């Protein structure tokens, strides 16, 4: 499990990249979809750090 501050930084970087790519390539291109999936994975990892069982 990564440090949450490092994970938050990765999330912000990925979000910025996603916005830039979607503005230049459109929402349905492969590169945008793959970046969106990467962001989803990072967000899921971040959220799982706060789930207690």
Phi, psi and omega per residue, in radians:
X1 nan 2.261 -3.122
X2 -1.408 2.718 3.012
X3 -1.026 2.360 -3.072
X4 -1.057 -0.603 3.135
X5 -1.192 -0.638 3.074
X6 -1.175 -0.741 3.128
X7 -1.110 -0.720 3.094
X8 -1.087 -0.670 3.100
X9 -1.120 -0.742 3.094
X10 -1.106 -0.688 3.116
X11 -1.089 -0.811 3.138
X12 -1.097 -0.749 3.114
X13 -1.084 -0.770 -3.128
X14 -1.167 -0.704 3.108
X15 -1.087 -0.769 3.099
X16 -1.072 -0.746 3.106
X17 -1.090 -0.764 3.136
X18 -1.057 -0.769 3.130
X19 -1.098 -0.807 3.136
X20 -1.070 -0.816 -3.129
X21 -1.132 -0.736 -3.110
X22 -1.180 -0.551 3.084
X23 -1.236 -0.556 -3.084
X24 -1.687 -0.425 -3.055
X25 -2.009 -0.264 -3.041
X26 1.645 2.859 -3.020
X27 -1.396 -0.324 -3.011
X28 -1.868 0.195 3.114
X29 -1.381 2.723 -3.072
X30 -1.045 -0.728 -3.109
X31 -1.122 -0.638 3.113
X32 -1.239 -0.732 3.125
X33 -1.102 -0.768 3.131
X34 -1.127 -0.682 3.104
X35 -1.177 -0.657 3.081
X36 -1.102 -0.717 3.100
X37 -1.127 -0.667 3.101
X38 -1.113 -0.753 3.102
X39 -1.099 -0.745 3.087
X40 -0.992 -0.769 -3.124
X41 -1.105 -0.764 3.118
X42 -1.113 -0.737 3.122
X43 -1.137 -0.703 3.096
X44 -1.102 -0.711 3.113
X45 -1.116 -0.762 3.119
X46 -1.076 -0.813 -3.135
X47 -1.114 -0.630 -3.127
X48 -1.172 -0.374 3.102
X49 -1.195 -0.305 -3.084
X50 -1.871 0.005 3.126
X51 -1.538 2.200 3.079
X52 -1.948 2.471 -3.110
X53 -1.879 nan nan
